[in-house]
Amino acid sequence: MKRVQFSVTYPERLVHPLHRRITEAGPVTRAELLTWSPTADATTLFWCDADADATASVVDAVDSLVASELVEGGGGTYAFLRQESYEFAPAVLDAIAAARVAFLPPVVFLDTGAGRFEAVGETGALGAFHEALADLSDATIERVREFERAASPSRLTDRQRAALEAAVEAGYYEVPRDGTIADVAAALDCSTSTAGELVRKAEAAVIREFVAADERE
């Protein structure tokens, strides 16, 4: 199984209205489609790299919007949207529906007009999807990797998460370091070796996810 990062720039007639608004001069330079529903009446979670007012001006470009909720966070604003439809051009939706690949969030919309996303599948299916994209857009393959299931912070065990929290509270990650693994062990009521193993495994999961997320950008 391969994991491919695509970059696409659609002609004006196929550009999503939200993306079109981002390409206009304004404070929003990046939007990320973080999750979406598999239904016709679209429920989506976006993130924009600007405050709530600027994000609202981008969201307003979506004519099919039924309801929205904006919450500032993550260095920008989250936008939870309910729409009557996705408003992607039919040709784009057809290419996605016909693809024999899976799509990984986020889908990134940039103020340059480019969109970036990742897909996972067998080499032949990914190649066929790329050809379909190329018929519709300026489509580039930016990166190809083997697909591997990896741990993420959301998959930390309760014990690993508790170890990280105890390490932070103890000052283990301060510069200069104030706390020790012994402090973590005392907080968790376990041996120093057990505390050290919990912290190392939790750190490894967090760092792997950070690196993977950085590669997607």
C-alpha positions in Angstrom: 0.0 0.0 0.0 1.3 3.4 -0.9 0.6 6.8 0.6 0.7 9.7 -1.9 0.6 13.4 -1.4 -1.1 15.3 -4.2 -1.1 19.0 -5.0 -3.9 20.2 -7.4 -4.8 23.6 -8.9 -8.2 23.6 -10.5 -9.4 25.9 -13.3 -11.7 28.7 -12.1 -14.9 26.8 -13.0 -14.0 23.9 -10.7 -12.7 25.8 -7.7 -14.8 25.4 -4.5 -16.3 28.7 -3.4 -14.7 28.6 0.0 -11.3 28.1 -1.6 -12.0 30.9 -4.1 -12.6 33.2 -1.2 -9.3 32.3 0.4 -7.4 33.2 -2.8 -8.7 36.7 -2.5 -6.6 39.2 -0.6 -7.4 38.7 3.1 -6.2 37.4 6.4 -7.1 33.7 5.8 -4.2 32.1 3.9 -4.8 28.5 4.8 -7.9 26.4 5.5 -7.9 22.7 6.4 -10.8 20.3 6.0 -10.3 18.2 9.0 -13.2 15.8 8.8 -16.3 15.3 6.8 -19.5 13.1 6.7 -20.1 10.4 4.1 -23.6 11.8 3.4 -25.0 14.1 0.8 -26.0 16.7 3.4 -22.5 17.6 4.3 -21.3 18.0 7.9 -17.7 19.2 8.0 -15.1 20.6 10.4 -12.7 23.2 8.9 -9.9 25.1 10.5 -8.7 28.5 9.2 -5.5 30.3 10.1 -7.3 33.5 11.2 -9.7 34.9 13.8 -13.4 34.1 13.9 -14.4 37.3 12.0 -12.1 36.5 9.1 -13.1 32.8 9.1 -16.8 33.9 9.0 -16.2 35.9 5.9 -14.7 32.7 4.2 -17.5 30.5 5.4 -20.1 32.9 4.1 -19.0 32.0 0.6 -20.7 28.6 1.0 -24.2 29.1 -0.4 -25.5 25.7 0.8 -24.7 26.5 4.5 -27.4 25.6 6.9 -25.7 26.2 10.2 -22.2 27.1 11.5 -20.4 27.3 14.7 -17.0 29.1 15.0 -14.6 28.5 17.9 -11.1 30.1 18.1 -8.3 27.6 18.8 -5.2 26.0 17.5 -3.8 29.3 16.4 -6.8 30.0 14.3 -10.5 29.2 14.2 -12.4 25.9 13.9 -15.5 26.1 11.8 -18.2 23.4 12.3 -20.4 23.5 9.2 -23.7 21.9 8.2 -24.4 22.2 4.5 -27.1 21.0 2.1 -24.3 19.8 -0.3 -20.5 19.9 -0.5 -20.5 22.4 -3.4 -17.5 20.7 -5.1 -17.9 20.7 -8.9 -19.7 17.5 -10.1 -16.6 16.5 -12.2 -14.5 16.6 -9.0 -17.0 14.6 -7.0 -17.3 12.1 -9.8 -13.5 11.6 -9.9 -13.4 11.1 -6.1 -16.4 8.7 -6.1 -14.8 6.6 -8.9 -11.4 6.4 -7.2 -10.4 3.1 -5.6 -8.4 4.9 -2.9 -8.9 6.2 0.6 -8.4 9.9 1.5 -6.6 11.0 4.6 -7.4 14.3 6.4 -6.7 17.1 6.2 -7.5 18.5 2.8 -5.5 21.8 2.7 -6.7 24.9 0.8 -4.0 27.5 0.2 -4.3 31.1 -0.8 -2.0 30.4 -3.8 -5.0 28.5 -5.3 -3.4 25.1 -4.7 -5.0 22.3 -2.7 -3.1 19.5 -1.0 -4.2 16.1 0.3 -3.1 12.5 0.7 -4.6 9.3 -0.6 -3.8 5.7 0.2 -4.2 2.7 -2.0 -2.5 0.2 -4.4 -0.1 1.6 -7.0 -2.5 1.0 -10.0 -5.5 2.6 -8.3 -3.4 5.7 -7.2 -2.1 6.0 -10.8 -5.6 5.9 -12.3 -6.8 8.5 -9.8 -3.8 10.7 -10.7 -4.8 10.5 -14.4 -8.3 11.4 -13.6 -7.1 14.4 -11.6 -4.8 15.5 -14.4 -7.8 15.6 -16.8 -9.4 18.2 -14.5 -6.5 20.1 -13.0 -2.8 20.8 -12.8 -2.1 17.8 -10.6 1.3 17.0 -9.1 2.5 14.1 -7.0 4.6 15.6 -4.3 5.5 12.6 -2.2 5.2 8.8 -2.3 5.7 6.6 0.8 4.8 3.2 2.0 1.6 3.4 4.1 2.2 2.4 7.7 -0.2 2.3 10.6 1.3 4.5 13.2 0.5 5.4 16.8 -0.7 9.0 17.5 -1.3 11.0 20.7 -4.9 10.0 20.5 -3.9 6.4 20.8 -1.8 6.9 24.0 -2.8 4.6 26.8 -4.3 6.2 29.8 -1.1 5.4 31.7 1.2 6.9 29.1 -0.9 10.1 29.0 -0.8 10.3 32.8 3.0 9.9 32.6 3.3 12.8 30.2 1.0 14.9 32.3 3.0 14.1 35.5 6.3 14.9 33.6 5.0 18.3 32.6 3.7 19.1 36.1 7.0 18.1 37.6 9.0 20.4 35.3 10.6 17.5 33.4 10.4 19.5 30.1 11.4 22.8 31.5 14.7 24.4 30.3 16.7 24.0 32.4 15.0 20.8 33.6 13.4 21.0 37.1 11.9 17.5 37.4 13.1 14.0 37.0 11.7 10.6 36.1 11.8 9.9 39.9 9.2 12.7 40.3 7.0 11.1 37.6 7.3 7.7 39.3 6.3 9.3 42.6 3.3 10.9 41.0 2.2 7.6 39.4 3.2 5.5 42.4 5.3 3.2 40.3 9.0 2.3 40.0 11.4 4.7 38.2 12.1 2.1 35.5 8.3 1.8 34.8 7.9 5.6 34.7 10.8 6.0 32.4 9.4 3.4 30.0 6.0 5.0 30.0 7.4 8.4 29.2 9.7 7.1 26.5 6.8 5.2 24.7 4.5 8.3 25.0 7.2 10.6 23.7 7.9 8.3 20.7 4.2 8.2 19.7 3.9 12.0 20.0 7.1 12.6 18.0 6.2 10.1 15.2 2.8 11.9 14.8 4.4 15.3 14.8 6.9 14.3 12.1 4.1 12.7 10.0 1.9 15.8 10.3 4.9 18.0 9.4 5.5 15.9 6.3 1.9 16.4 5.2 2.2 20.2 5.2 
